[in-house]
Amino acid sequence: MHDDQRPEAAWGLDTLAIRTGHDRTHEQEHGEPIFPTSSFVYGSAAEAARKFGGEEPGNVYSRFTNPTVHTFERRLAALEGGERCVATSSGMAAILATALALLSAGDEIVASRSLFGSTVSLFDKYLGKLGITTRYVELSDLAAWEAAITPATRLLFAETPSNPLSEVVDIAALAEIAHRHEALLAIDNCFLTPALQRPLALGADLVIHSATKYLDGQGRAVGGAVVGRDKELEEVFGVVRTCGPCLSPFNAWVFTKGLETLSLRMKAHCTSALALAQWLVAHPAVERVHYSGLADHPQHALASRQQGAFGAVLGFEVKGGREGAWSVIDATRMLSITGNLGDVKTTITHPATTTHGRLSEEQKAAAGIAEGLIRVAVGLENLEDIRTDLARGLDALV
Ligand SMILES: *Cc1c(COP(=O)(O)O)cnc(C)c1O
């Protein structure tokens, strides 16, 4: 209600993350309230008719209109620089809703090969059933993207930087290719968040989030979101409204509060990750470190230009293959052995037997998932304690 009096257009990212999207109610609360209600009441039959018919804005039913969810949506839209955001029950629901909204039988997707595992299953198994086919290409190879596009291609889908090898694609160049072929570009921005990368400003049409990761940042809730233009988001909203993968008010509130510290957290995550990567490079048990913040990473220059920092997920290969990697993981006492990431708690995982375990040997080789590869998602504990926990197993391998 005060939007037109607020100087939001001039606000920086940290201010938007803290101040935008909340209209104070008559209770004059300082913090953002939660509205745990399934439905809303009307003053009259005529008002109900107008709100149901969309002639008058207002809340109807929490599958598609809830003030707490709306606060999160407005805040994330502002951070990503999008016209509109639609929140969903998970990151996967955000990708599903986008596909159902924008694609039909016979349409094609071109996607980067190194995607989140469930995204690949969604594309191949479930969208495949609906007659939507996906071709996969090497993330950083722009010529391969262009070559995979056919007249049926409607959507280009990329996750950058990739997990766990930290490969990067030039978003502006990929957007130009997509638009030349009348396709849309969607970027899964989970790993960097709008604090470090704003794909819409670089020409992407849609941004996908698993809010479960850094937007919350403390591993408390599962949720997701799609951000972009009104035109496409109205279709995504239609899917969420009708099919029902909606975000709960409680989770929306958790994410709204998470956004308030996003930028500070991301800076701290990235500072520790870079220092850890440099320390790993120098360790004699480590054969290779994959992190775009290192000067010898193949896309270091692009990452430096496109990203505010290099993210907090890094991969490193140790001596001794699977046995070596497992011994380093098992020697930790503090790090959480889990496939999750985007948490204040540092996590460690062996991609070849967990997150990428369903891939064939050839697919693993093509994706660069070596048996000695370990992925660490660097949290916010003291860096010295993270190093000590890793050094125990690494020193024993030398
Ligand atoms: C976790 C994740 C998803 C899926 O999100 P959920 O909230 O777990 O459904 C999608 N993309 C990336 C890059 C992820 O890390």
The ligand as a Tripos MOL2 file, in Angstrom:
@<TRIPOS>MOLECULE
LIG
   15    15     1     0     0
SMALL
NO_CHARGES

@<TRIPOS>ATOM
      1 C1         18.5900  -28.8340   -5.0480 C.3       1 LIG1
      2 C2         18.5910  -28.3570   -6.4420 C.ar      1 LIG1
      3 C3         17.4290  -28.4160   -7.2300 C.ar      1 LIG1
      4 C4         16.1360  -29.0070   -6.7230 C.3       1 LIG1
      5 O1         15.6230  -28.3090   -5.6540 O.3       1 LIG1
      6 P1         14.6970  -28.9670   -4.5170 P.3       1 LIG1
      7 O2         14.3540  -27.8070   -3.6690 O.co2     1 LIG1
      8 O3         15.5390  -30.0130   -3.8380 O.co2     1 LIG1
      9 O4         13.5300  -29.5790   -5.2020 O.co2     1 LIG1
     10 C5         17.4930  -27.9190   -8.5120 C.ar      1 LIG1
     11 N1         18.6360  -27.4050   -9.0140 N.ar      1 LIG1
     12 C6         19.7820  -27.3550   -8.2950 C.ar      1 LIG1
     13 C7         21.0040  -26.7710   -8.9040 C.3       1 LIG1
     14 C8         19.7990  -27.8300   -6.9920 C.ar      1 LIG1
     15 O5         20.9380  -27.7820   -6.2900 O.3       1 LIG1
@<TRIPOS>BOND
     1     1     2 1
     2     2     3 ar
     3     2    14 ar
     4     3     4 1
     5     3    10 ar
     6     4     5 1
     7     5     6 1
     8     6     7 2
     9     6     8 1
    10     6     9 1
    11    10    11 ar
    12    11    12 ar
    13    12    13 1
    14    12    14 ar
    15    14    15 1
@<TRIPOS>SUBSTRUCTURE
     1 LIG1         1 GROUP 0 **** ****
